[in-house]
Amino acid sequence: MTTHQQHIKFIWDIADLLRGPYRPPQYERVMLPMTVLRRFDSVLEITKEKVLAEYESLKIKYKNEIPQSILSSKLEKITGQKFYNTSPFTFEKLKGAPDTITQDLVSYINGFSPNVRQIFEFFEFEKEIFAMNDANILYLIISEFTKVNLHPDFVSNRDMGLIFENLIRRFNELANETAGDHFTPREIIKLMVNLLFIDDDKFLADKYQMRKILDPTCGTGGMLSEAKNYVKSFNEDAILLTYGQEYNKRAFATAAADALIKMDKSETLGKYEQNQGEIKFGDTLIDDQFADDTFDYLIANPPFGVDWKKQKPVLDRDKTGRFSAGLPRVNDGALLFLQHMISKFETYKPNNKKFGSRIAVVFSGSPMFSGGAGSGESDIRKWIIENDWLEGIVALPEQMFYNTGIGTYIWIVTNRKQNHRKGKIQLLDAREYYIPMRKSQGSKRRKIGEGEINDGIINVVEPNQIENIAVEYGDFSNAGNSKIFDNEDFGFTRVTIERPLRLRYEMSLERKSAFLDACPHLLDDVQRIDKNLGREPLMDWNQALKKIKKINTLKWSAKELALFRSVCTDKDPEAERVLKGKDSYEADADLRDFENIPLKIDINEYFQNEVLPFVPDAWMDNSKDKIGYEINFNRYFFKNNAARSLETINKELNDVEKEILEMIQNSLL
């Protein structure tokens, strides 16, 4: 068993001590912050005395009012980290005073630098300290963690990252009723990362390459961790600087701790890599913490089907900024996050070392087709596709996530398509690439095979379906589960088809009374109309109207004429068309129809061949034309299963009838 496997087992043994006061899904409230705290304690142990001495010296010099900038600069120089602790306590000293351990532990945490204190505040760890004390397990937990030496000399930075990632994943899986909000299954992240870096051979091979990646909905930071691990597996010298933003406090605390806990030193930078990346807290949609930054890679799993009512007043005012392409319906903000990510694109100028950007984002099916032409969703798709940014979409199996069984899709969006992909979009149906899970976790019953897995918790060999999908995507062929389309294949013109209004005029006593109730001052004119036009139906409203205008002695308003027509006419398909002008007719709103005509088809030709033969009096109102885009994935991958023969069906029915008769006979015996 490797060192990090031993530590994972030991930490899980400690977690068992929480059983009783805590339920298993609640273990992470204690174990994650305690693991982080013990790592920080181990890292700072060697410089503890020097830090305390310098701290006392600074207090004297500045009369206990040390400027934060000076304090950080001086103490971080001693620790060699981006954090420090000015408390005299360590885990060993905490263990030595059981009677005051609660107050001492709180004091110890408050002695950390502000960035670390914020992590524990967001963990809400002080509440758990008092809860453990009340349950008489605080001293025991501290004592057991003291036995775990997490100093970098014993646990490498890479192993520490693996330990923390495994703890995060296992705790999220235990809490599968909410895990989907902040946690994406490992194999989906691996697939996304494979697709994200699929054409970056230079970055994955050359020495001292440096890139930046952002996850704007980073949750506990799993996607950023996997991306960094992937790059390091190909090129130890490559530097991937990780940035993230998260709005859930506990998830943010976990991700921020994960970023600080991985202290990989870079010879190129001459400093710790995590200093060049950052996890920030805030609502990405209305409080962009990286407003002036661009990134080489972006990756995310935005929440599925979550509304953005609270953010709407702010976003409605952002007409020219990140969301200028359009706003989707308020009940699903997925495409808002994609627009936000696109706003972080790096310029693509390879000669100037501007590498462009790639996005891997996982969505439900809704962003592909919800909203008709002219809607916010369609306008956003139009903007993305007409800019030639959508590279491909991969359909994932159902039942892959912890809190939903719906179908999901990975979108690859980029402003640096390879030449053979320009003007094209690839759809890949990977819905059959899965293996059943040995044990369901919430709604998750399936997983994509990862090949050989050996990460400290499990050691198994699965089919490498991630590699199979990535290879099929990379081949960019019109074969098997892959289909290649032109950008225009997903666009259409929504054409309004009008048909004429046909009205039959007919006066009656009831209609006459109804109109005069509203317009009694027109009694004389109405009497003359009734006498001259009579009560027989007239099939041409145009002629009737001419006569009415000649008969009237008063000048009727447009509103009065409209009311008279609505009261004294009925729609009749046998009547004459109602004129609107000299050569145009009034449209009947009830007969209005719409045709979605693919962009590759001539609109006039389509109208002549597909509409006029069936409704010869129709016309197109091209002033209302709207361009829309949608991606109906199932349409392109529909499989028509052959119908069973009648003989087979009859045989099955006969067998069922026999079985029912036997059951009835047995029940009578």
C-alpha positions as CSV (number, residue, x, y, z in Angstrom):
1,M,0.0,0.0,0.0
2,T,1.4,3.4,-0.9
3,T,1.9,6.3,1.5
4,H,-1.1,8.2,0.5
5,Q,-3.3,5.0,0.5
6,Q,-2.2,4.5,4.1
7,H,-3.1,8.0,5.1
8,I,-6.5,7.8,3.4
9,K,-7.2,4.6,5.4
10,F,-6.0,6.2,8.6
11,I,-8.1,9.3,8.1
12,W,-11.2,7.2,7.4
13,D,-10.6,5.2,10.6
14,I,-10.6,8.6,12.4
15,A,-13.9,9.4,10.6
16,D,-15.5,6.3,12.2
17,L,-15.0,8.0,15.6
18,L,-17.7,10.5,14.6
19,R,-20.3,7.8,14.3
20,G,-23.2,8.6,16.6
21,P,-23.0,12.3,17.0
22,Y,-22.7,12.6,13.2
23,R,-24.3,10.7,10.4
24,P,-21.9,9.5,7.6
25,P,-23.1,12.3,5.2
26,Q,-22.1,14.8,7.9
27,Y,-18.6,13.5,8.4
28,E,-17.1,16.0,5.9
29,R,-18.1,18.9,8.2
30,V,-15.3,17.7,10.5
31,M,-12.9,15.7,8.4
32,L,-12.2,18.1,5.6
33,P,-11.4,21.1,7.8
34,M,-9.4,18.9,10.2
35,T,-7.4,17.4,7.3
36,V,-6.7,20.9,6.0
37,L,-5.8,22.1,9.5
38,R,-3.4,19.2,10.1
39,R,-1.7,19.8,6.8
40,F,-1.2,23.5,7.5
41,D,0.0,22.7,11.0
42,S,2.6,20.2,9.6
43,V,3.8,22.6,6.9
44,L,4.3,25.5,9.4
45,E,5.9,23.4,12.1
46,I,9.5,23.8,11.0
47,T,9.2,27.7,10.9
48,K,7.0,28.1,13.9
49,E,9.5,29.5,16.3
50,K,10.9,32.0,13.7
51,V,7.4,33.2,12.9
52,L,6.5,33.7,16.5
53,A,9.8,35.6,17.2
54,E,9.3,37.9,14.2
55,Y,5.6,38.4,15.2
56,E,6.6,39.6,18.7
57,S,9.3,41.8,17.2
58,L,6.7,43.4,14.8
59,K,4.2,43.9,17.7
60,I,6.8,45.9,19.6
61,K,7.9,47.9,16.6
62,Y,4.3,48.8,15.5
63,K,2.9,48.9,19.1
64,N,0.5,46.0,18.4
65,E,-0.9,47.7,15.3
66,I,0.9,45.9,12.5
67,P,-0.2,46.8,9.0
68,Q,-1.6,43.7,7.4
69,S,0.5,44.1,4.3
70,I,3.7,44.2,6.3
71,L,2.7,41.3,8.5
72,S,1.9,39.1,5.5
73,S,5.1,40.1,3.7
74,K,7.4,39.4,6.7
75,L,5.8,36.1,7.8
76,E,5.2,34.6,4.4
77,K,8.8,35.2,3.6
78,I,9.7,33.0,6.7
79,T,7.2,30.3,6.0
80,G,7.8,30.2,2.2
81,Q,4.0,29.9,1.8
82,K,1.1,32.1,1.1
83,F,-0.2,31.7,4.7
84,Y,1.1,31.7,8.3
85,N,0.0,31.3,11.9
86,T,0.8,33.6,14.8
87,S,-0.7,31.5,17.5
88,P,1.6,29.7,19.9
89,F,-0.4,26.5,19.6
90,T,0.3,23.4,17.5
91,F,-1.6,20.1,17.4
92,E,0.9,18.7,19.9
93,K,0.3,21.6,22.3
94,L,-3.5,21.4,21.8
95,K,-3.3,17.8,22.8
96,G,-1.4,18.7,26.0
97,A,-4.3,20.8,27.5
98,P,-7.5,18.7,27.3
99,D,-9.4,21.0,29.7
100,T,-9.1,24.1,27.5
101,I,-8.9,22.4,24.1
102,T,-12.1,24.0,22.8
103,Q,-10.9,27.6,23.4
104,D,-7.4,26.8,22.4
105,L,-8.4,25.3,19.1
106,V,-10.6,28.3,18.3
107,S,-7.6,30.6,19.2
108,Y,-5.3,28.5,17.1
109,I,-7.5,28.9,14.0
110,N,-7.9,32.6,14.6
111,G,-4.1,32.9,14.5
112,F,-3.9,32.1,10.8
113,S,-3.5,34.6,8.0
114,P,-6.8,36.1,6.7
115,N,-7.0,33.8,3.7
116,V,-6.9,30.6,5.9
117,R,-9.3,32.1,8.5
118,Q,-11.8,32.8,5.7
119,I,-11.6,29.1,4.7
120,F,-12.5,28.0,8.3
121,E,-15.2,30.6,8.6
122,F,-16.9,29.3,5.4
123,F,-16.5,25.8,6.7
124,E,-18.4,27.0,9.8
125,F,-15.9,24.9,11.7
126,E,-16.2,26.7,15.0
127,K,-19.8,25.4,15.3
128,E,-18.4,21.8,14.8
129,I,-15.7,22.4,17.4
130,F,-18.3,23.1,20.1
131,A,-20.5,20.2,18.8
132,M,-17.6,17.8,19.1
133,N,-16.8,19.1,22.6
134,D,-20.4,18.6,23.7
135,A,-20.2,15.0,22.3
136,N,-17.0,14.5,24.2
137,I,-15.0,13.5,21.0
138,L,-13.1,16.7,20.3
139,Y,-10.0,15.7,22.3
140,L,-10.1,12.2,20.8
141,I,-10.3,13.6,17.2
142,I,-7.4,16.0,17.8
143,S,-5.3,13.3,19.4
144,E,-5.8,10.9,16.5
145,F,-5.0,13.6,13.9
146,T,-1.8,14.4,15.8
147,K,-0.6,10.9,14.9
148,V,-1.0,11.7,11.1
149,N,2.2,13.4,9.9
150,L,1.2,15.4,6.8
151,H,4.5,17.3,6.5
152,P,5.6,17.5,2.8
153,D,8.8,15.5,3.7
154,F,6.5,12.5,4.5
155,V,3.5,13.2,2.2
156,S,4.4,14.7,-1.1
157,N,2.4,17.5,-2.6
158,R,1.0,15.2,-5.2
159,D,0.0,12.6,-2.7
160,M,-1.6,15.3,-0.5
161,G,-3.6,16.4,-3.4
162,L,-4.7,12.8,-4.0
163,I,-5.7,12.4,-0.3
164,F,-7.7,15.5,-0.3
165,E,-9.4,14.8,-3.6
166,N,-10.4,11.3,-2.5
167,L,-11.8,12.6,0.8
168,I,-13.8,15.2,-1.1
169,R,-15.2,12.6,-3.5
170,R,-16.1,10.1,-0.9
171,F,-17.8,12.6,1.3
172,N,-19.8,13.9,-1.6
173,E,-20.8,10.4,-2.6
174,L,-22.0,9.8,0.9
175,A,-24.1,13.0,0.7
176,N,-25.4,12.0,-2.7
177,E,-28.8,13.7,-2.2
178,T,-27.0,17.1,-2.6
179,A,-23.7,16.1,-4.3
180,G,-24.9,17.0,-7.7
181,D,-25.0,20.7,-6.7
182,H,-21.2,20.8,-6.0
183,F,-19.7,17.6,-7.3
184,T,-19.4,16.1,-10.8
185,P,-18.6,12.4,-11.1
186,R,-14.9,11.7,-11.6
187,E,-15.2,9.9,-14.9
188,I,-17.2,12.8,-16.5
189,I,-14.6,15.2,-15.4
190,K,-11.9,13.0,-16.8
191,L,-13.7,12.9,-20.1
192,M,-14.2,16.6,-20.2
193,V,-10.5,17.2,-19.5
194,N,-9.5,14.7,-22.2
195,L,-11.7,16.6,-24.7
196,L,-10.5,20.0,-23.4
197,F,-6.8,19.2,-24.1
198,I,-7.3,17.0,-27.1
199,D,-5.4,19.1,-29.6
200,D,-2.8,20.7,-27.3
201,D,0.2,18.5,-28.0
202,K,2.6,21.4,-27.6
203,F,1.4,22.3,-24.2
204,L,1.4,18.7,-23.1
205,A,5.0,18.1,-24.4
206,D,7.2,21.2,-24.3
207,K,9.1,22.3,-21.3
208,Y,8.0,25.2,-19.2
209,Q,4.7,25.9,-20.9
210,M,2.3,27.9,-18.8
211,R,-1.5,28.2,-19.3
212,K,-4.5,29.4,-17.1
213,I,-7.8,27.6,-16.5
214,L,-11.0,28.9,-14.9
215,D,-14.0,27.1,-13.5
216,P,-16.7,29.7,-12.8
217,T,-18.8,27.2,-10.8
218,C,-16.0,25.3,-9.3
219,G,-17.8,23.6,-6.4
220,T,-15.2,21.8,-4.4
221,G,-12.6,22.2,-7.1
222,G,-12.6,18.7,-8.6
223,M,-12.5,19.9,-12.2
224,L,-9.5,22.1,-11.6
225,S,-7.7,19.3,-9.8
226,E,-8.3,16.8,-12.5
227,A,-7.2,19.2,-15.2
228,K,-3.9,19.9,-13.4
229,N,-3.4,16.1,-12.8
230,Y,-4.0,15.4,-16.4
231,V,-1.5,18.0,-17.6
232,K,1.1,16.8,-15.1
233,S,0.7,13.2,-16.2
234,F,1.9,14.2,-19.7
235,N,4.3,16.9,-18.8
236,E,5.7,17.5,-15.3
237,D,7.2,20.8,-16.4
238,A,4.0,22.3,-17.8
239,I,2.3,24.8,-15.5
240,L,-1.5,25.0,-15.4
241,L,-2.6,27.9,-13.2
242,T,-6.0,27.2,-11.7
243,Y,-8.7,29.7,-10.9
244,G,-12.2,29.2,-9.7
245,Q,-15.3,31.0,-8.3
246,E,-18.0,29.5,-6.1
247,Y,-21.1,30.8,-4.3
248,N,-21.7,28.0,-1.9
249,K,-19.7,28.7,1.3
250,R,-18.7,25.1,2.2
251,A,-17.9,24.2,-1.4
252,F,-15.8,27.4,-1.7
253,A,-14.0,26.6,1.5
254,T,-13.2,23.1,0.3
255,A,-11.9,24.4,-3.1
256,A,-9.9,27.2,-1.5
257,A,-8.3,24.8,0.9
258,D,-7.5,22.4,-1.9
259,A,-5.7,25.2,-3.8
260,L,-3.6,26.1,-0.8
261,I,-2.9,22.5,0.3
262,K,-1.2,21.6,-3.0
263,M,2.1,23.3,-2.7
264,D,3.9,22.3,-5.9
265,K,7.0,24.4,-6.3
266,S,7.8,25.6,-9.8
267,E,11.4,26.1,-10.8
268,T,10.2,28.3,-13.7
269,L,8.3,30.6,-11.5
270,G,10.7,30.5,-8.6
271,K,7.7,30.4,-6.2
272,Y,4.8,28.2,-5.3
273,E,2.4,27.6,-8.2
274,Q,-0.7,28.1,-6.1
275,N,0.3,31.7,-5.7
276,Q,-0.4,32.1,-9.4
277,G,-4.0,30.7,-9.1
278,E,-6.8,31.6,-6.9
279,I,-10.3,30.5,-5.7
280,K,-12.7,33.3,-5.1
281,F,-16.1,33.6,-3.4
282,G,-19.0,35.2,-5.1
283,D,-22.0,34.8,-7.4
284,T,-20.5,34.4,-10.9
285,L,-23.5,35.9,-12.7
286,I,-23.6,39.2,-10.8
287,D,-20.3,39.4,-9.0
288,D,-17.6,38.4,-11.5
289,Q,-14.4,38.0,-9.5
290,F,-12.2,37.8,-12.6
291,A,-13.7,40.7,-14.5
292,D,-10.5,41.8,-16.3
293,D,-9.0,38.3,-16.9
294,T,-8.9,36.0,-19.8
295,F,-8.1,32.3,-19.7
296,D,-6.7,29.6,-22.0
297,Y,-9.1,26.9,-20.8
298,L,-12.5,27.1,-19.1
299,I,-14.4,24.1,-17.6
300,A,-17.7,24.0,-15.7
301,N,-20.7,22.0,-14.6
302,P,-23.3,24.8,-14.0
303,P,-26.3,23.8,-12.0
304,F,-29.0,22.1,-14.1
305,G,-32.3,24.0,-14.5
306,V,-31.7,26.5,-11.7
307,D,-33.6,29.8,-12.1
308,W,-31.9,33.2,-11.9
309,K,-34.8,35.3,-10.6
310,K,-32.7,36.9,-7.9
311,Q,-30.0,38.0,-10.4
312,K,-32.5,39.1,-13.1
313,P,-32.7,42.8,-12.1
314,V,-28.9,43.1,-12.4
315,L,-28.6,41.2,-15.6
316,D,-31.4,43.1,-17.3
317,R,-29.2,46.2,-17.0
318,D,-26.2,44.4,-18.7
319,K,-27.2,44.9,-22.3
320,T,-23.8,45.4,-23.7
321,G,-21.6,43.3,-21.4
322,R,-21.2,39.6,-20.9
323,F,-24.8,38.8,-21.7
324,S,-25.3,40.9,-24.8
325,A,-26.2,37.9,-27.0
326,G,-29.4,37.4,-25.1
327,L,-31.0,36.2,-21.9
328,P,-32.6,32.8,-21.6
329,R,-35.8,32.1,-19.7
330,V,-35.6,32.8,-16.0
331,N,-36.1,29.1,-15.1
332,D,-32.7,27.9,-16.5
333,G,-29.5,30.0,-16.4
334,A,-27.2,27.4,-18.1
335,L,-26.6,29.6,-21.2
336,L,-25.8,32.6,-19.0
337,F,-22.8,30.7,-17.6
338,L,-21.7,29.8,-21.1
339,Q,-21.8,33.4,-22.2
340,H,-19.8,34.3,-19.1
341,M,-17.2,31.7,-20.1
342,I,-17.0,33.0,-23.7
343,S,-16.4,36.5,-22.3
344,K,-13.2,35.1,-20.8
345,F,-11.8,34.0,-24.2
346,E,-8.2,34.7,-24.9
347,T,-7.4,36.3,-28.3
348,Y,-6.2,33.8,-30.9
349,K,-2.9,35.1,-32.4
350,P,-0.5,32.2,-32.4
351,N,2.4,34.3,-33.8
352,N,2.1,36.6,-30.7
353,K,1.7,33.6,-28.3
354,K,-2.0,34.3,-27.9
355,F,-3.3,30.7,-27.9
356,G,-7.1,31.3,-27.9
357,S,-9.3,29.4,-25.5
358,R,-11.3,26.2,-25.2
359,I,-14.3,25.5,-23.1
360,A,-15.7,22.1,-21.8
361,V,-19.1,22.5,-20.1
362,V,-21.7,20.0,-19.2
363,F,-25.4,20.8,-19.7
364,S,-28.7,19.1,-19.7
365,G,-30.5,18.8,-23.1
366,S,-32.5,22.0,-22.7
367,P,-29.8,24.5,-23.9
368,M,-29.6,22.7,-27.2
369,F,-33.2,23.3,-28.3
370,S,-35.3,25.3,-25.8
371,G,-36.8,28.5,-27.1
372,G,-38.0,29.2,-30.6
373,A,-36.4,31.6,-33.2
374,G,-36.1,35.1,-31.7
375,S,-36.0,33.8,-28.1
376,G,-33.0,34.4,-25.8
377,E,-31.9,30.8,-26.0
378,S,-32.0,30.7,-29.8
379,D,-30.2,34.0,-30.1
380,I,-27.4,32.8,-27.8
381,R,-27.0,29.6,-29.9
382,K,-27.1,31.7,-33.1
383,W,-24.3,34.0,-31.7
384,I,-22.2,31.0,-30.8
385,I,-22.6,29.1,-34.0
386,E,-22.4,32.0,-36.4
387,N,-19.1,33.0,-34.7
388,D,-17.9,29.4,-35.4
389,W,-17.2,28.7,-31.7
390,L,-19.2,25.5,-31.2
391,E,-16.8,22.6,-32.0
392,G,-18.8,19.6,-30.8
393,I,-21.3,18.1,-28.5
394,V,-21.0,14.7,-26.8
395,A,-24.1,13.0,-25.5
396,L,-23.5,11.2,-22.2
397,P,-25.4,8.1,-20.8
398,E,-28.4,8.8,-18.6
399,Q,-28.3,8.1,-14.8
400,M,-24.7,9.5,-14.5
401,F,-25.3,12.1,-11.9
402,Y,-26.0,11.8,-8.2
403,N,-29.1,14.0,-8.1
404,T,-30.7,13.5,-11.5
405,G,-31.0,10.7,-14.0
406,I,-31.6,13.0,-17.1
407,G,-29.5,12.9,-20.2
408,T,-26.5,15.3,-20.2
409,Y,-24.2,16.7,-22.8
410,I,-20.6,18.0,-23.0
411,W,-20.2,21.1,-25.2
412,I,-16.8,21.9,-26.6
413,V,-16.6,25.6,-27.5
414,T,-13.5,27.3,-28.8
415,N,-12.2,30.3,-30.7
416,R,-9.3,28.3,-32.1
417,K,-10.8,25.5,-34.1
418,Q,-8.4,23.4,-36.1
419,N,-8.5,24.2,-39.9
420,H,-10.4,20.9,-40.7
421,R,-13.0,21.7,-38.1
422,K,-13.8,25.3,-39.2
423,G,-17.4,25.8,-40.2
424,K,-18.2,22.3,-38.9
425,I,-19.8,20.9,-35.7
426,Q,-19.3,17.4,-34.5
427,L,-22.0,15.5,-32.7
428,L,-20.9,12.3,-30.9
429,D,-23.4,9.9,-29.4
430,A,-21.7,8.3,-26.4
431,R,-24.9,7.3,-24.6
432,E,-24.0,3.6,-24.8
433,Y,-20.6,4.0,-23.4
434,Y,-21.2,3.0,-19.8
435,I,-20.9,0.2,-17.3
436,P,-23.5,-0.4,-14.5
437,M,-22.4,0.6,-11.0
438,R,-22.1,-2.2,-8.4
439,K,-24.0,0.0,-6.0
440,S,-26.3,2.9,-6.9
441,Q,-25.5,6.3,-5.4
442,G,-28.7,8.4,-5.4
443,S,-29.7,8.7,-9.1
444,K,-26.3,7.6,-10.3
445,R,-26.6,4.0,-11.5
446,R,-24.1,4.1,-14.3
447,K,-20.5,5.2,-14.9
448,I,-18.2,5.6,-17.9
449,G,-15.4,3.0,-17.8
450,E,-12.1,4.7,-16.8
451,G,-9.6,1.9,-17.6
452,E,-7.2,1.0,-14.7
453,I,-8.1,2.9,-11.5
454,N,-5.6,3.0,-8.6
455,D,-6.0,6.2,-6.6
456,G,-6.0,5.1,-3.0
457,I,-9.6,4.0,-2.6
458,I,-10.2,1.5,-5.3
459,N,-8.0,-0.6,-7.5
460,V,-9.9,-2.1,-10.4
461,V,-9.6,-2.4,-14.2
462,E,-12.6,-1.2,-16.3
463,P,-13.0,-0.9,-20.0
464,N,-11.3,2.4,-21.0
465,Q,-14.4,4.0,-22.4
466,I,-13.1,7.5,-21.7
467,E,-10.2,6.9,-24.1
468,N,-12.6,5.3,-26.7
469,I,-14.9,8.4,-26.7
470,A,-11.9,10.8,-26.9
471,V,-10.4,8.9,-29.8
472,E,-13.7,8.8,-31.7
473,Y,-14.1,12.5,-31.1
474,G,-10.5,13.2,-32.2
475,D,-10.9,11.2,-35.4
476,F,-13.5,13.7,-36.6
477,S,-15.2,11.3,-38.9
478,N,-18.7,10.7,-40.3
479,A,-18.8,7.1,-39.0
480,G,-20.1,5.1,-36.1
481,N,-21.3,7.3,-33.3
482,S,-19.9,10.5,-34.8
483,K,-21.6,12.8,-37.3
484,I,-20.2,15.9,-38.8
485,F,-22.4,18.9,-39.8
486,D,-22.0,22.3,-41.3
487,N,-22.8,25.2,-38.9
488,E,-25.7,26.1,-41.2
489,D,-27.3,22.7,-40.7
490,F,-28.6,23.8,-37.3
491,G,-30.0,27.1,-38.5
492,F,-33.4,27.9,-39.9
493,T,-35.6,30.8,-40.9
494,R,-38.9,31.0,-39.0
495,V,-41.2,32.3,-41.7
496,T,-44.7,33.6,-41.0
497,I,-47.3,32.2,-43.3
498,E,-50.4,34.4,-43.5
499,R,-53.8,33.6,-45.0
500,P,-56.6,36.1,-45.8
501,L,-59.3,37.1,-43.5
502,R,-62.7,36.2,-45.0
503,L,-65.8,37.9,-43.5
504,R,-69.5,37.5,-44.1
505,Y,-71.7,40.5,-43.2
506,E,-75.1,39.8,-41.6
507,M,-77.4,42.1,-39.7
508,S,-79.8,40.9,-37.0
509,L,-81.9,42.5,-34.3
510,E,-79.5,41.1,-31.6
511,R,-76.4,42.4,-33.3
512,K,-78.0,45.8,-33.9
513,S,-78.9,46.1,-30.2
514,A,-75.5,45.0,-29.1
515,F,-73.8,47.6,-31.2
516,L,-76.2,50.4,-30.1
517,D,-75.6,49.6,-26.5
518,A,-72.1,50.7,-27.0
519,C,-72.7,53.5,-29.6
520,P,-76.3,54.8,-29.0
521,H,-75.4,58.1,-30.8
522,L,-75.2,56.2,-34.1
523,L,-78.8,55.0,-34.0
524,D,-79.9,56.9,-37.2
525,D,-76.9,55.6,-39.2
526,V,-77.5,52.0,-38.1
527,Q,-81.2,52.3,-39.0
528,R,-80.2,53.4,-42.5
529,I,-77.6,50.6,-42.8
530,D,-80.2,48.0,-41.7
531,K,-82.8,49.3,-44.3
532,N,-80.4,49.6,-47.2
533,L,-78.3,46.5,-46.8
534,G,-81.0,44.3,-45.5
535,R,-80.7,41.2,-43.3
536,E,-79.5,38.7,-45.9
537,P,-75.9,37.6,-45.6
538,L,-73.4,39.4,-47.8
539,M,-70.3,37.4,-48.7
540,D,-68.1,40.4,-49.5
541,W,-67.3,42.7,-46.6
542,N,-65.3,45.0,-48.8
543,Q,-68.5,45.9,-50.8
544,A,-70.6,46.1,-47.7
545,L,-68.1,48.5,-46.1
546,K,-68.3,50.8,-49.2
547,K,-72.0,51.0,-49.0
548,I,-71.9,51.6,-45.2
549,K,-69.6,54.6,-45.6
550,K,-71.8,56.1,-48.2
551,I,-75.0,55.7,-46.1
552,N,-73.5,57.1,-42.9
553,T,-74.3,60.8,-42.2
554,L,-71.9,61.0,-39.2
555,K,-68.1,60.5,-39.5
556,W,-67.5,57.2,-37.6
557,S,-64.2,56.8,-35.8
558,A,-61.9,53.9,-36.6
559,K,-62.8,52.3,-33.2
560,E,-66.5,52.5,-34.0
561,L,-66.1,50.9,-37.4
562,A,-64.0,48.2,-35.9
563,L,-66.6,47.5,-33.3
564,F,-69.4,47.4,-35.9
565,R,-67.4,44.9,-38.0
566,S,-66.7,42.6,-35.0
567,V,-70.4,42.6,-34.1
568,C,-72.0,42.2,-37.5
569,T,-69.6,39.8,-39.3
570,D,-68.5,36.2,-39.0
571,K,-65.6,34.4,-40.5
572,D,-66.6,32.3,-43.5
573,P,-64.2,30.3,-45.7
574,E,-66.6,30.9,-48.6
575,A,-66.6,34.7,-48.2
576,E,-64.4,37.1,-50.2
577,R,-61.0,38.1,-48.8
578,V,-60.9,41.3,-46.8
579,L,-58.8,44.0,-48.5
580,K,-56.2,45.8,-46.5
581,G,-54.9,48.1,-49.3
582,K,-55.1,48.2,-53.0
583,D,-53.2,45.0,-53.6
584,S,-53.0,43.4,-50.2
585,Y,-55.3,41.5,-47.9
586,E,-55.9,41.5,-44.2
587,A,-54.4,38.5,-42.5
588,D,-56.5,36.1,-40.3
589,A,-54.6,35.7,-37.1
590,D,-56.4,32.4,-36.4
591,L,-55.1,30.9,-39.7
592,R,-51.5,32.2,-39.2
593,D,-48.9,29.5,-39.3
594,F,-45.1,29.3,-39.2
595,E,-42.6,27.3,-41.1
596,N,-39.0,26.6,-39.9
597,I,-37.1,26.5,-43.2
598,P,-33.5,25.3,-43.0
599,L,-30.9,27.9,-43.9
600,K,-29.6,25.8,-46.8
601,I,-33.0,25.8,-48.5
602,D,-34.3,28.7,-50.6
603,I,-37.3,30.2,-48.8
604,N,-39.2,31.1,-52.0
605,E,-38.6,27.7,-53.5
606,Y,-39.8,26.0,-50.3
607,F,-42.9,28.2,-50.2
608,Q,-43.8,27.4,-53.8
609,N,-43.3,23.6,-53.3
610,E,-44.4,23.0,-49.7
611,V,-47.0,25.6,-48.9
612,L,-48.9,26.9,-51.9
613,P,-50.0,23.5,-53.2
614,F,-52.0,23.1,-50.0
615,V,-53.1,26.7,-49.3
616,P,-53.1,28.6,-52.5
617,D,-54.3,31.9,-50.9
618,A,-51.3,32.0,-48.5
619,W,-48.4,34.5,-48.6
620,M,-45.3,35.0,-46.6
621,D,-44.8,38.1,-44.3
622,N,-41.0,38.3,-44.6
623,S,-41.0,41.4,-42.3
624,K,-41.4,38.9,-39.5
625,D,-38.7,36.5,-40.5
626,K,-36.5,35.3,-37.7
627,I,-33.3,33.3,-37.8
628,G,-33.1,30.6,-35.2
629,Y,-30.7,27.8,-34.2
630,E,-31.4,24.5,-32.5
631,I,-29.7,21.2,-32.1
632,N,-32.1,18.3,-31.9
633,F,-29.7,15.5,-31.0
634,N,-32.2,12.7,-31.1
635,R,-33.2,13.6,-34.7
636,Y,-29.7,12.9,-36.0
637,F,-29.2,9.7,-34.0
638,F,-32.7,8.2,-34.2
639,K,-32.7,4.4,-34.5
640,N,-35.8,2.8,-35.9
641,N,-36.1,-0.6,-34.3
642,A,-37.7,-3.1,-36.6
643,A,-41.3,-4.0,-35.7
644,R,-41.9,-7.5,-34.5
645,S,-43.9,-9.7,-36.7
646,L,-47.6,-10.4,-36.1
647,E,-46.8,-14.1,-35.7
648,T,-44.4,-13.3,-32.8
649,I,-46.9,-11.0,-31.1
650,N,-49.7,-13.6,-31.5
651,K,-47.5,-16.3,-30.0
652,E,-46.6,-14.1,-27.0
653,L,-50.3,-13.3,-26.4
654,N,-51.3,-17.0,-26.6
655,D,-48.5,-17.8,-24.1
656,V,-49.8,-15.1,-21.7
657,E,-53.4,-16.4,-22.1
658,K,-52.3,-20.0,-21.2
659,E,-50.4,-18.7,-18.2
660,I,-53.4,-16.8,-17.0
661,L,-55.7,-19.9,-17.4
662,E,-53.3,-22.0,-15.5
663,M,-53.2,-19.5,-12.7
664,I,-57.0,-19.4,-12.5
665,Q,-57.3,-23.2,-12.5
666,N,-54.7,-23.5,-9.8
667,S,-56.5,-21.0,-7.7
668,L,-59.7,-23.0,-7.9
669,L,-58.1,-26.3,-6.8
